[in-house]
Amino acid sequence: MKILFIINLGHGYSATLPERNMFRGLQARGVDLTVLTHWKTIESLELESSGIKVVYIPIIRKFDIPAIYKIRKLIKAENYEIIHITYGKAITNLLIASCFLKVKFVAFLGSLSLHWHDPFTYFSFLSRRIDKLICLSDAVQAHVLKQAPARMKNKTVRIYKGYDPDWLKYVVSADRKKLNIPVDSLVICCVANIRKIKGVEFLIEAADYLPDDLPVWFILVGNKTDSRVIMKMIRKTKYCDNFITIGYSDEPLVYTSICDLYIQPSVSEGLGRSVIEAMCLGKPVVVTDKGGAKELVNEGINGYVVPVKSARALAEKITECYENRHNLHIMGEKARERILNDFNPQIAIDRTYNLYADLLGEKL
């Protein structure tokens, strides 16, 4: 089988570890795979060194004429049987580039952002030309089935990305002392680019519901976590001196690795890569009940699920974790075991290969 896989490899080293492992696994199973990405990165060069063909064509706009021309030329020259696309902007361009060409389409959806009333979705994830839509979680699949036309019901499939905690052994932890965090403090980390769906404001507000003078410190990592808006919110809390705002980081895991508790207060979450990475690093997690992140949590075993948009509930869980902090290490080990047991990378490789084979009518 001959596959063209479209992905942006420019989001940071850890961001595409599951996909890069899957590429090597598919190649080992005999798949003739070409990866198309924007430009050369450490990640793309790593793939090339593994013997995987990588093509560089930036896809910048929803309708990118230069990209469409180059991609169509590539498809016609290589006669790909399946095109696998991982983001909406690429779907639009690839559908145009492959017009009147015999090729099947697989798309990947990792968020709850798809809505039936958005006309653009019918030129991307809900296009009639999509043969299979891979959903990142049960929550994403349920959302798609609620939003999509009836014709999509037999086209969706949930495939979790595969993770191996050993992949993150390269992470070198930040130094608590250099961050001026007192010894024996309970350190909470949240990695999120500031957007409404990430709910970081609810975590900041939670500080005001904590008992006075708890030795609790918050580390916020992500684009605009050090912005004026966020800093203004922090200054209003009684724990304003206990917040460390990192802002954008190429390697946020250096901060996740030093926390005692990882919190993702999202209003909407497809699954939660940062949550999974925290679990791989042996951290107990707190997530909200909206979206797919709750699928990662065994309540009270490896973490907790709290009501969405509830600063008070977050504060209660932080207080509970502080009072039972001697158990957090055990919960963190259970979190790591959850990933080891239920997110085996080989499962993702096999299910993706089987999906390709089924589309092409090949016997397994």
MARZASE-369346 format. One record per residue (C-alpha): residue number from 0; residue in one letter; chain; z, y, x. Coordinates in nm, 2 decimals. Layout:
<atoms>
ATOM|k|r|c|zz|yy|xx
ATOM|NUM|a|A|Z|Y|X
...
</atoms>
This chain:
<atoms>
ATOM|k|r|c|zz|yy|xx
ATOM|0|m|A|0.00|0.00|0.00
ATOM|1|k|A|-0.09|0.35|0.12
ATOM|2|i|A|0.16|0.62|0.03
ATOM|3|l|A|0.17|1.00|0.08
ATOM|4|f|A|0.53|1.13|0.06
ATOM|5|i|A|0.58|1.50|0.01
ATOM|6|i|A|0.92|1.64|0.13
ATOM|7|n|A|1.07|1.95|0.29
ATOM|8|l|A|1.24|1.84|0.61
ATOM|9|g|A|1.37|2.19|0.69
ATOM|10|h|A|1.70|2.19|0.51
ATOM|11|g|A|1.92|2.07|0.80
ATOM|12|y|A|1.97|1.75|0.99
ATOM|13|s|A|2.20|1.57|0.74
ATOM|14|a|A|2.01|1.68|0.43
ATOM|15|t|A|1.73|1.43|0.46
ATOM|16|l|A|1.91|1.14|0.64
ATOM|17|p|A|1.86|0.91|0.33
ATOM|18|e|A|1.49|0.98|0.30
ATOM|19|r|A|1.43|0.94|0.68
ATOM|20|n|A|1.61|0.61|0.68
ATOM|21|m|A|1.40|0.50|0.37
ATOM|22|f|A|1.08|0.60|0.55
ATOM|23|r|A|1.16|0.37|0.84
ATOM|24|g|A|1.26|0.09|0.59
ATOM|25|l|A|0.94|0.12|0.40
ATOM|26|q|A|0.74|0.12|0.72
ATOM|27|a|A|0.92|-0.20|0.82
ATOM|28|r|A|0.81|-0.36|0.49
ATOM|29|g|A|0.45|-0.29|0.58
ATOM|30|v|A|0.39|0.04|0.38
ATOM|31|d|A|0.12|0.26|0.53
ATOM|32|l|A|0.32|0.58|0.50
ATOM|33|t|A|0.23|0.95|0.57
ATOM|34|v|A|0.49|1.22|0.53
ATOM|35|l|A|0.38|1.57|0.45
ATOM|36|t|A|0.62|1.85|0.52
ATOM|37|h|A|0.60|2.23|0.59
ATOM|38|w|A|0.63|2.25|0.97
ATOM|39|k|A|0.77|2.08|1.27
ATOM|40|t|A|1.15|2.03|1.28
ATOM|41|i|A|1.39|1.81|1.47
ATOM|42|e|A|1.37|1.57|1.17
ATOM|43|s|A|0.99|1.55|1.16
ATOM|44|l|A|0.97|1.49|1.53
ATOM|45|e|A|1.23|1.22|1.49
ATOM|46|l|A|1.00|1.05|1.24
ATOM|47|e|A|0.70|1.09|1.46
ATOM|48|s|A|0.89|0.92|1.75
ATOM|49|s|A|0.95|0.63|1.50
ATOM|50|g|A|0.58|0.58|1.46
ATOM|51|i|A|0.56|0.75|1.12
ATOM|52|k|A|0.26|0.97|1.06
ATOM|53|v|A|0.36|1.33|0.98
ATOM|54|v|A|0.12|1.60|0.84
ATOM|55|y|A|0.22|1.97|0.84
ATOM|56|i|A|0.09|2.17|0.54
ATOM|57|p|A|0.32|2.45|0.41
ATOM|58|i|A|0.35|2.46|0.03
ATOM|59|i|A|0.49|2.81|-0.03
ATOM|60|r|A|0.38|2.90|-0.39
ATOM|61|k|A|0.35|2.72|-0.72
ATOM|62|f|A|-0.03|2.76|-0.69
ATOM|63|d|A|-0.10|2.77|-0.32
ATOM|64|i|A|-0.48|2.77|-0.28
ATOM|65|p|A|-0.49|2.71|0.10
ATOM|66|a|A|-0.25|2.42|0.07
ATOM|67|i|A|-0.44|2.27|-0.22
ATOM|68|y|A|-0.76|2.28|-0.03
ATOM|69|k|A|-0.61|2.11|0.28
ATOM|70|i|A|-0.42|1.85|0.07
ATOM|71|r|A|-0.73|1.76|-0.13
ATOM|72|k|A|-0.93|1.71|0.19
ATOM|73|l|A|-0.64|1.49|0.32
ATOM|74|i|A|-0.62|1.28|0.01
ATOM|75|k|A|-1.00|1.22|0.00
ATOM|76|a|A|-1.01|1.13|0.37
ATOM|77|e|A|-0.71|0.88|0.35
ATOM|78|n|A|-0.76|0.73|0.00
ATOM|79|y|A|-0.38|0.72|-0.08
ATOM|80|e|A|-0.28|0.49|-0.36
ATOM|81|i|A|0.04|0.67|-0.45
ATOM|82|i|A|0.17|1.03|-0.40
ATOM|83|h|A|0.55|1.06|-0.40
ATOM|84|i|A|0.67|1.41|-0.45
ATOM|85|t|A|1.03|1.54|-0.42
ATOM|86|y|A|1.01|1.90|-0.55
ATOM|87|g|A|0.85|2.09|-0.84
ATOM|88|k|A|0.64|2.34|-0.64
ATOM|89|a|A|0.47|2.05|-0.46
ATOM|90|i|A|0.40|1.86|-0.79
ATOM|91|t|A|0.19|2.15|-0.93
ATOM|92|n|A|-0.02|2.19|-0.61
ATOM|93|l|A|-0.07|1.81|-0.57
ATOM|94|l|A|-0.18|1.76|-0.93
ATOM|95|i|A|-0.45|2.02|-0.87
ATOM|96|a|A|-0.54|1.89|-0.53
ATOM|97|s|A|-0.59|1.54|-0.66
ATOM|98|c|A|-0.78|1.63|-0.97
ATOM|99|f|A|-1.04|1.36|-1.06
ATOM|100|l|A|-0.92|1.15|-0.77
ATOM|101|k|A|-0.78|0.80|-0.84
ATOM|102|v|A|-0.42|0.81|-0.73
ATOM|103|k|A|-0.08|0.74|-0.89
ATOM|104|f|A|0.21|0.99|-0.90
ATOM|105|v|A|0.58|0.93|-0.84
ATOM|106|a|A|0.81|1.23|-0.87
ATOM|107|f|A|1.18|1.27|-0.78
ATOM|108|l|A|1.43|1.48|-0.98
ATOM|109|g|A|1.77|1.55|-0.85
ATOM|110|s|A|1.91|1.82|-1.08
ATOM|111|l|A|1.98|1.90|-1.44
ATOM|112|s|A|1.74|2.20|-1.44
ATOM|113|l|A|1.45|2.05|-1.63
ATOM|114|h|A|1.42|2.19|-1.99
ATOM|115|w|A|1.16|2.11|-2.26
ATOM|116|h|A|1.11|2.48|-2.35
ATOM|117|d|A|1.00|2.58|-2.00
ATOM|118|p|A|0.62|2.57|-2.00
ATOM|119|f|A|0.61|2.51|-1.62
ATOM|120|t|A|0.77|2.17|-1.66
ATOM|121|y|A|0.46|2.04|-1.83
ATOM|122|f|A|0.27|2.12|-1.51
ATOM|123|s|A|0.53|1.95|-1.29
ATOM|124|f|A|0.79|1.69|-1.38
ATOM|125|l|A|0.68|1.64|-1.74
ATOM|126|s|A|0.31|1.63|-1.66
ATOM|127|r|A|0.12|1.34|-1.83
ATOM|128|r|A|-0.01|1.24|-1.48
ATOM|129|i|A|0.34|1.15|-1.36
ATOM|130|d|A|0.35|0.77|-1.36
ATOM|131|k|A|0.72|0.73|-1.26
ATOM|132|l|A|1.00|0.98|-1.25
ATOM|133|i|A|1.29|0.88|-1.01
ATOM|134|c|A|1.62|1.03|-1.13
ATOM|135|l|A|1.90|1.09|-0.87
ATOM|136|s|A|2.18|0.98|-1.11
ATOM|137|d|A|2.25|0.84|-1.45
ATOM|138|a|A|2.33|1.20|-1.56
ATOM|139|v|A|1.99|1.32|-1.45
ATOM|140|q|A|1.82|1.04|-1.62
ATOM|141|a|A|2.01|1.10|-1.95
ATOM|142|h|A|1.92|1.47|-1.92
ATOM|143|v|A|1.55|1.39|-1.87
ATOM|144|l|A|1.54|1.16|-2.17
ATOM|145|k|A|1.70|1.43|-2.38
ATOM|146|q|A|1.46|1.70|-2.27
ATOM|147|a|A|1.13|1.50|-2.22
ATOM|148|p|A|0.87|1.39|-2.48
ATOM|149|a|A|0.90|1.03|-2.60
ATOM|150|r|A|0.61|0.93|-2.37
ATOM|151|m|A|0.85|0.97|-2.07
ATOM|152|k|A|1.11|0.72|-2.19
ATOM|153|n|A|0.95|0.43|-2.01
ATOM|154|k|A|0.86|0.63|-1.70
ATOM|155|t|A|1.21|0.72|-1.58
ATOM|156|v|A|1.42|0.51|-1.34
ATOM|157|r|A|1.75|0.59|-1.17
ATOM|158|i|A|1.76|0.52|-0.80
ATOM|159|y|A|2.06|0.64|-0.60
ATOM|160|k|A|1.98|0.76|-0.25
ATOM|161|g|A|2.12|0.53|0.02
ATOM|162|y|A|2.40|0.65|0.25
ATOM|163|d|A|2.57|0.50|0.55
ATOM|164|p|A|2.89|0.67|0.67
ATOM|165|d|A|2.80|0.57|1.03
ATOM|166|w|A|2.51|0.82|1.01
ATOM|167|l|A|2.77|1.10|1.03
ATOM|168|k|A|2.94|0.98|1.35
ATOM|169|y|A|2.75|1.25|1.53
ATOM|170|v|A|2.96|1.52|1.36
ATOM|171|v|A|3.19|1.71|1.59
ATOM|172|s|A|3.48|1.86|1.39
ATOM|173|a|A|3.57|2.22|1.40
ATOM|174|d|A|3.91|2.32|1.55
ATOM|175|r|A|4.18|2.40|1.30
ATOM|176|k|A|4.37|2.59|1.56
ATOM|177|k|A|4.07|2.81|1.64
ATOM|178|l|A|4.04|2.88|1.27
ATOM|179|n|A|4.41|2.99|1.27
ATOM|180|i|A|4.51|2.73|1.01
ATOM|181|p|A|4.88|2.65|1.05
ATOM|182|v|A|4.99|2.30|1.13
ATOM|183|d|A|5.07|2.08|0.83
ATOM|184|s|A|4.86|2.29|0.59
ATOM|185|l|A|4.66|2.12|0.31
ATOM|186|v|A|4.30|2.22|0.39
ATOM|187|i|A|4.05|2.23|0.11
ATOM|188|c|A|3.68|2.25|0.17
ATOM|189|c|A|3.39|2.34|-0.05
ATOM|190|v|A|3.02|2.34|0.06
ATOM|191|a|A|2.80|2.53|-0.17
ATOM|192|n|A|2.53|2.80|-0.16
ATOM|193|i|A|2.65|3.07|-0.40
ATOM|194|r|A|2.47|3.02|-0.73
ATOM|195|k|A|2.61|3.01|-1.09
ATOM|196|i|A|2.58|2.64|-1.12
ATOM|197|k|A|2.81|2.58|-0.82
ATOM|198|g|A|3.11|2.73|-0.99
ATOM|199|v|A|3.28|2.85|-0.67
ATOM|200|e|A|3.44|3.13|-0.86
ATOM|201|f|A|3.65|2.88|-1.05
ATOM|202|l|A|3.79|2.74|-0.72
ATOM|203|i|A|3.87|3.09|-0.60
ATOM|204|e|A|4.04|3.17|-0.94
ATOM|205|a|A|4.24|2.84|-0.91
ATOM|206|a|A|4.44|2.99|-0.62
ATOM|207|d|A|4.61|3.22|-0.87
ATOM|208|y|A|4.74|2.92|-1.07
ATOM|209|l|A|4.90|2.76|-0.77
ATOM|210|p|A|5.28|2.78|-0.71
ATOM|211|d|A|5.37|3.07|-0.47
ATOM|212|d|A|5.36|3.01|-0.10
ATOM|213|l|A|5.21|2.66|-0.08
ATOM|214|p|A|5.06|2.59|0.27
ATOM|215|v|A|4.71|2.55|0.12
ATOM|216|w|A|4.40|2.68|0.29
ATOM|217|f|A|4.05|2.71|0.15
ATOM|218|i|A|3.73|2.68|0.36
ATOM|219|l|A|3.41|2.80|0.18
ATOM|220|v|A|3.08|2.71|0.35
ATOM|221|g|A|2.73|2.80|0.24
ATOM|222|n|A|2.49|3.08|0.19
ATOM|223|k|A|2.66|3.40|0.06
ATOM|224|t|A|3.02|3.25|0.07
ATOM|225|d|A|3.09|3.54|0.30
ATOM|226|s|A|2.92|3.80|0.07
ATOM|227|r|A|3.09|4.11|-0.06
ATOM|228|v|A|3.10|3.97|-0.41
ATOM|229|i|A|3.29|3.66|-0.30
ATOM|230|m|A|3.52|3.85|-0.07
ATOM|231|k|A|3.61|4.09|-0.35
ATOM|232|m|A|3.70|3.79|-0.57
ATOM|233|i|A|3.91|3.64|-0.30
ATOM|234|r|A|4.10|3.97|-0.23
ATOM|235|k|A|4.22|3.97|-0.59
ATOM|236|t|A|4.40|3.63|-0.55
ATOM|237|k|A|4.76|3.59|-0.43
ATOM|238|y|A|4.62|3.35|-0.17
ATOM|239|c|A|4.37|3.60|-0.03
ATOM|240|d|A|4.49|3.55|0.33
ATOM|241|n|A|4.44|3.17|0.30
ATOM|242|f|A|4.06|3.17|0.25
ATOM|243|i|A|3.81|3.12|0.54
ATOM|244|t|A|3.46|3.21|0.45
ATOM|245|i|A|3.20|3.06|0.69
ATOM|246|g|A|2.88|3.17|0.52
ATOM|247|y|A|2.56|2.98|0.59
ATOM|248|s|A|2.59|2.70|0.85
ATOM|249|d|A|2.33|2.47|1.00
ATOM|250|e|A|2.60|2.20|1.01
ATOM|251|p|A|2.85|2.24|0.73
ATOM|252|l|A|2.99|1.90|0.80
ATOM|253|v|A|3.19|2.03|1.10
ATOM|254|y|A|3.41|2.20|0.84
ATOM|255|t|A|3.41|1.92|0.58
ATOM|256|s|A|3.54|1.69|0.86
ATOM|257|i|A|3.86|1.88|0.90
ATOM|258|c|A|3.96|1.91|0.54
ATOM|259|d|A|4.23|1.70|0.36
ATOM|260|l|A|4.06|1.74|0.02
ATOM|261|y|A|3.70|1.82|-0.07
ATOM|262|i|A|3.64|2.01|-0.40
ATOM|263|q|A|3.30|2.06|-0.58
ATOM|264|p|A|3.37|2.28|-0.88
ATOM|265|s|A|3.01|2.27|-1.00
ATOM|266|v|A|2.91|2.38|-1.35
ATOM|267|s|A|2.61|2.15|-1.32
ATOM|268|e|A|2.54|1.89|-1.05
ATOM|269|g|A|2.27|1.62|-1.03
ATOM|270|l|A|2.50|1.40|-0.81
ATOM|271|g|A|2.63|1.60|-0.52
ATOM|272|r|A|2.51|1.54|-0.16
ATOM|273|s|A|2.80|1.74|-0.02
ATOM|274|v|A|3.04|1.53|-0.22
ATOM|275|i|A|2.88|1.21|-0.09
ATOM|276|e|A|2.89|1.34|0.27
ATOM|277|a|A|3.26|1.42|0.23
ATOM|278|m|A|3.33|1.07|0.10
ATOM|279|c|A|3.13|0.93|0.40
ATOM|280|l|A|3.37|1.13|0.62
ATOM|281|g|A|3.67|0.97|0.45
ATOM|282|k|A|3.77|1.26|0.23
ATOM|283|p|A|3.91|1.23|-0.13
ATOM|284|v|A|3.72|1.45|-0.37
ATOM|285|v|A|3.77|1.66|-0.68
ATOM|286|v|A|3.46|1.71|-0.90
ATOM|287|t|A|3.39|1.84|-1.25
ATOM|288|d|A|3.30|1.63|-1.56
ATOM|289|k|A|2.96|1.80|-1.60
ATOM|290|g|A|2.66|1.62|-1.44
ATOM|291|g|A|2.64|1.32|-1.20
ATOM|292|a|A|2.92|1.39|-0.95
ATOM|293|k|A|3.17|1.21|-1.18
ATOM|294|e|A|2.97|0.89|-1.12
ATOM|295|l|A|3.10|0.89|-0.76
ATOM|296|v|A|3.47|0.90|-0.85
ATOM|297|n|A|3.70|0.62|-0.94
ATOM|298|e|A|3.98|0.83|-1.10
ATOM|299|g|A|4.30|0.84|-0.90
ATOM|300|i|A|4.15|0.59|-0.65
ATOM|301|n|A|3.91|0.79|-0.44
ATOM|302|g|A|3.93|1.13|-0.62
ATOM|303|y|A|3.97|1.31|-0.94
ATOM|304|v|A|3.75|1.45|-1.22
ATOM|305|v|A|3.85|1.77|-1.39
ATOM|306|p|A|3.71|1.97|-1.68
ATOM|307|v|A|3.42|2.20|-1.59
ATOM|308|k|A|3.49|2.57|-1.56
ATOM|309|s|A|3.87|2.52|-1.56
ATOM|310|a|A|4.04|2.70|-1.27
ATOM|311|r|A|4.38|2.59|-1.41
ATOM|312|a|A|4.28|2.22|-1.40
ATOM|313|l|A|4.16|2.26|-1.04
ATOM|314|a|A|4.50|2.43|-0.95
ATOM|315|e|A|4.69|2.14|-1.11
ATOM|316|k|A|4.50|1.89|-0.92
ATOM|317|i|A|4.54|2.08|-0.59
ATOM|318|t|A|4.92|2.09|-0.65
ATOM|319|e|A|4.93|1.72|-0.73
ATOM|320|c|A|4.74|1.64|-0.42
ATOM|321|y|A|4.97|1.86|-0.21
ATOM|322|e|A|5.28|1.69|-0.36
ATOM|323|n|A|5.12|1.34|-0.29
ATOM|324|r|A|4.95|1.44|0.04
ATOM|325|h|A|5.08|1.12|0.20
ATOM|326|n|A|4.83|0.93|-0.02
ATOM|327|l|A|4.52|1.14|0.06
ATOM|328|h|A|4.43|0.94|0.37
ATOM|329|i|A|4.43|0.62|0.17
ATOM|330|m|A|4.22|0.78|-0.11
ATOM|331|g|A|3.98|0.90|0.16
ATOM|332|e|A|3.93|0.55|0.29
ATOM|333|k|A|3.86|0.43|-0.07
ATOM|334|a|A|3.60|0.71|-0.09
ATOM|335|r|A|3.43|0.59|0.22
ATOM|336|e|A|3.44|0.23|0.08
ATOM|337|r|A|3.28|0.35|-0.24
ATOM|338|i|A|2.97|0.47|-0.05
ATOM|339|l|A|2.96|0.16|0.17
ATOM|340|n|A|2.97|-0.07|-0.13
ATOM|341|d|A|2.76|0.10|-0.39
ATOM|342|f|A|2.51|0.32|-0.19
ATOM|343|n|A|2.37|0.08|0.05
ATOM|344|p|A|2.05|0.23|0.20
ATOM|345|q|A|1.87|-0.11|0.18
ATOM|346|i|A|1.90|-0.10|-0.20
ATOM|347|a|A|1.72|0.24|-0.22
ATOM|348|i|A|1.45|0.10|0.01
ATOM|349|d|A|1.40|-0.21|-0.19
ATOM|350|r|A|1.40|-0.04|-0.53
ATOM|351|t|A|1.15|0.22|-0.41
ATOM|352|y|A|0.92|-0.05|-0.26
ATOM|353|n|A|0.94|-0.25|-0.58
ATOM|354|l|A|0.85|0.06|-0.78
ATOM|355|y|A|0.54|0.12|-0.57
ATOM|356|a|A|0.44|-0.25|-0.60
ATOM|357|d|A|0.49|-0.24|-0.97
ATOM|358|l|A|0.27|0.07|-1.01
ATOM|359|l|A|-0.01|-0.09|-0.80
ATOM|360|g|A|0.02|-0.43|-0.98
ATOM|361|e|A|0.12|-0.61|-0.67
ATOM|362|k|A|0.32|-0.93|-0.67
ATOM|363|l|A|0.65|-0.91|-0.49
</atoms>
